[in-house]
Amino acid sequence: MNDGIEREKKYLINEEKAQKLRSISKQKLGVVQWYLLDCSFLALLRNLEDMPHQECRVRYTVDESGKESWIIAFKSELSEGFKRAEKEFELTDVVENQTDEFWDEFFKRLSESPVTAKVRYFISETPAEVVLDEFIELDVPYNVEVKYMVEVELKNESEAFEKYEQAYELGCGLNMDGFKLYTNRNIAIVSQLPPRVLINCVKQILGIAVFAKMRRKDRELSTKEAIELLKIGEYGFLATWDGKYPYAVPVNYVYKDGAIYFHCASVGKKLDNISFQKNASFSVVTKSKLLPDKLSTAYDSVIAFGQARIIEGGEKKMALLELIHKYAQQFYERFSQPNIEEFERECANTTVVKLVVEHITGKRRKEED
């Protein structure tokens, strides 16, 4: 845990100035920050006697070597002299049990919270920290229009911001009201992109993602469009691996909250493969139409990658109800009532698999192309 008082000013700069600062930066980080209004769910953690139950910031960072960290921070309101009190916790130091269930709940909370994503360039770390933040465009615009912002954090009470304003030609910076307007908390928006997908987007920008960027940029769909396709697809192909051959099988499915759910029998090749290797992919094609005169096909397609596992309990029932709602709506109202024996039997006799989406891409070939 870290406690302290930070003195920080913010500066909005243009593309030309940002390019100059990037050219002299010493390192860079991918940063995703979520702002939670209610942090009571942190009761899942230990050492809570030192942790306030109030609004907090959850920050994920990854450097160019792939080193990741999670920090939970609590900040006070800005006071004169651009000062704020801050209390920070390293998430992985206080998590009692880093189970799949914990991370599912954690990411669910994040997906409901305002977020910003950016690449942070470190211009100087001592005696003051000077960083350039380049904000990454998400599926909806940020609440405050911003692309580049410099932050100068002084570590010595005797130092003045003017020294760094002159050294890096930053101007006088934002006043107190401007600072409050351009806090990341005020900039943040609620994104439909799942947290794990946001994290992979940042990794792609840093050039450290497992997944390659699409070659045909002219046919690439946005992540938001790809998710929409995944929501409406009638069926998809699940691809798993047994150590010798890939195995792709068509399944009915439903997409919800950053995951793909499907049901199956309690034994079979799919489950054998998933027990051997959790990594899997899932592809969907819609609007397929042959174009024989062009020796081609028009289509919309999406492919998602992630880890698959069997689920139980309330999440299993939720997934089955979502599948019923999608494919057999005439039964949904009856089965969604509590303690329906027929539904309970179906739950007991059915296995449900959850594929947690970590990366997703979409592609479209139009008839007129």
N, C-alpha and C positions, 0 to 999 in steps of 0.2 A: 504494500500500500504506500502511495506517495501523497503527501499533503504539501500545500504551498500556496503562495500568492503570486500570480502572474501579472506582469505589466506588458500589455500588447497593443499594438496599433495595426490598423489595416489600411491597405492602399490598393485602389483599383488602377490597373494599368492596361495599355493597349497591346496589340499583337507585336508591334516592333520592339517595345520594351521587354515583353515576355520572351521573345526570341533571344535577346541579349542576355537576359538572366539565365535562361536555359543553357546557353552556351558556356556559362561559367559555373554551373551547378556541379556539386561534388558527388551527389548521389540522388536517387529518387525512390519514392515509395508509391505503391498503389494504396489508396485510402478509401474506405467506405464507412460512413458514419450514419447511425440511426439514432433518432431522438424519441425516447419512450416517456410518455406522460405518467405512466404508472409502473413503478419498478418493484411492486410487491411480489411479482413472480420470482424475484431473486431469493425468496425464501427457499428455493431449491438449492441454494448455496449454503455453505457454512460460514463461520466467522461473521455472522450478521450483526453482532453487537457494534461493529465499527461502520456498518453500511447504512446510510440513510435510505428510507423508503420514500422516494420522491422522484421527480423527473430526472432522468439521467441520459447520458450519451454512451452508446456502445460503438467503439471504434475498432474496425478490422484493418490491419495493415499487412502488406507483403512487400518485400524488397526484391531486387533483381536476381537474388540467389534463390528465391522461393521461401525465405524465412517468414513465417506468419506470426501475428500476435493479435490478441483480443484484449482491449482495455475498456473497463467501465469507469466513467468519470461523472462526478457531480460538481457543478459549477454554480457559484453565486452570481447575483446580478452585478453588472458593471458599476464600479464606483469611480469617483474622481481620480484622475491620473491614469485612467485606463487599467484599473486593477480589478482582479477577480480572484476569489478564493477557489481552490480546486482540490478535490480529493479523488485519487485514482486507485483502481484495483486491477490487477492482472487476472483476467477471468479464469485462466487455466490453473492459477494458484489456489483459487477458492472453490472450484467446482468439486463437490464431494465425489460424484460418480459421473464420469463422462460417457454415459450410455447413449445409445441411439435415441431413446425416448427423451432424454434431456435435450439433446441437440434438436430434435424435432420440435419440442415445445419452444425452445429458444428461438429457432428460426421462424416459427409461426408468429411469435411476438414481434420479431423484427419486420416480417412482411407486412404487418399492420401499422407500422410506424413510419413517420417521415424520414427521408434518407437523402444524403448527398454522396456523390462519388467523384473522385478526383485523383490526379497524379500530383504528388507533392515533390518539388525540387528543392533540395537543400543548398542554399547559396552560402550560408555561414552557420556554424554551430556554436562557436565561441568568439569573443566573449558574449555576444548576443546571438540568438537564433533568428536567422532570416530565411524565410521559405517562400517559394512561389507555388501557389495552388492553381492548377489548370482543371477546371470543372469539366466532367464528362457528361455529355448529353444523355439523358435517360428517355423513357417512353413518353413522358409529359414534361413541359417546361418547368423549370424551377420557379418558386414563388417570387424571387427577385432575379432580374436578368443579370447574369454575371458569367464571365468566361475566365478571366485571370484576376487573382488577388494575391498581393504580397502581405505577409504578416511578419512583423518584427517583434520579438519577445525579448525584453531586457531582463538579464539575470542579476544585474548590479543596480542597487537603488540610486547610486550616484551617477549613473550613465543617463544620457539624454537621447531621445529618438532622433534629434536633428543630425547627429553624427552619421547615422545609417541612411537617413533620408538624402543627405548630400552625397554620400559615398555611392549610392545606387540610383541616384537621380529619381527619387520616388515622389517628390513633392511633399506637401505637408500632411497628406493622409486624411482619412475620414475623421470627422469630429465625433463627439459622444453619440449624437443622434444617428449619424451615419454608421458608426460602429454597430449600434444595436440593430439597425436595419439589415446590415450585411453579416450578422452572425450566421453561422452555418445552420443553426436551429431555425432561423427565420427563412433561410433560403430553401430548406429541405421540403420535399414533396413526398406524398405516398405513391410509390411506384408499384405497378403490377408485375414487375420483374422479380422473380423469387430471389432471396438473398444469395443463394449459392450461385445462381446465374449471374448476378451482379458481380460477385467475387471473381468469377471466371472471366467476365468482360474486362475487369481491371487487369487480370493476369495476361490476357491477350494483348492489351495495350503495352504492357511491360515486356512482352515477348517471351513469357515463361509458361504460357498455358500448354496443357497437353494437346489440346485440339487446335488444328491448323485453321487459318482463316480461309474463307471460301474464295476460290479462284475467280469465278464469274460474278464479279461485283454488280454487274448490270442486272443480274437476276436474283440477287440476294434480297430477302425480305428482312425487315426489322425484327428484332426479338419479340416485340409486341405483336406483330403480325403472325410470327411463327407460333406464338402461344395461342392466338385466336384460332389458327388452323387446327392446333392440337385439341382445342376444346370441341370443335364441331365435327371432327373426323368420325366416320362410322366404325371403322376398325383400324387396327395397326398391326405391324409386324414386330414382335419381340425377338431380338437376336441375343443369344447367350453362347457360352463357350464351355466345352467339356474337356479342354486340354488338347484335343486333336482336331476337332471340326467345329466351325460355327454352326449354330442351330437357330433358324428363324421360323417362327410360327405365328400365324394370324390370330389375334385375340380381340374380343370386345373390351372396351376400356373406358375409363373416365379420368379426366384431368381435373385436379382440384388443389389449390394452394401449393403449387410447385411440385406436385407429385402425380404420377400416373398409377392408377389402380386397376387391377384385373383379377378375376377369380378363376380358379381351376380346381381339378381334383386334388386329393391329398397326396397322391403319388404320381410320378411321371417325369419325363425327360426335362421339362422346364425347371422343376424343383431340384432335380439332381444337379443340373448345370449351375443353378443359382447357389446351391450349397458349396459347389466347387469354386465358383468365381462370381462374386457379387456384381462386378462391372457388367453392364448390359447397355444395349441401345434399343431405340424404339422409333419406327418410321411410319409415317402416314402419308398417303397420297389422296388428294381430292381434285375435282374438276378435270379429270383426265380425259383427253380427247385426241384421237389420232389425227395427224396432219399429213396424209400420204403424199400430197403434192409437194410437201417440204421435207419429206423423209424424216419427220420428227413427230413430237407429241406435245400438246399443250397440257400443262398441269400446274397444280400447287402442291408442294410437298414440304414436309418437316421431318427432321430427325433430332431425337433427344438422346442424351447420354446421362448415365447416372448409376447408382447402386441399388440393387433390388434386394428385398428381404420380405419374409412372411410377417404379417401383422396379426394381432389378436385384439380382443377387448372392444372398447368403444369405437376405436378407429376402424376396426374391421366392420362393425355394424354400419358405421357412417358410410364407408366405401360401398358396401352392398346396397344400401339405400340409394346412393347416388347412381349406381349402375341400374337399379330398377327404375329410377326416375328418367334415366336417359333412354333405356331400351324397352321398358314395359310400364309406361306411366299409369295404365289402368290399375296396377297393383300398388302403386306408391302410397296412396292415401291410406289404404288398409294396413300395409306392412309398416308404415311409419308410426302407427299407434303403439303405445307401450305394451309389452308382454304378449305379443301375438305369437302363439305357439308355432304356427307354420313358419313364420320368419325365424324364430329361434332355432327351429330344426334345420332350416336352410343354412343358417350361420354355422351351426355345429358341423354340418356335413360338407362345408365348402372351405377351401383355402383361399385367402386373399393375399396377393403380393403387391407391395408398394415399390415403385421405382422412383427414387428421389432424384429429380432432374438437376444436374450440375451444369449442363451445357445444352444449348438448343440452337438450331439454325433452320431457316426456311428458304425455299427457292421457288421461283415462279417462271414458267415459260409461257408467254402469251401467244395467242393465235397469230397476232399480227407481227410478231418478231421474226 
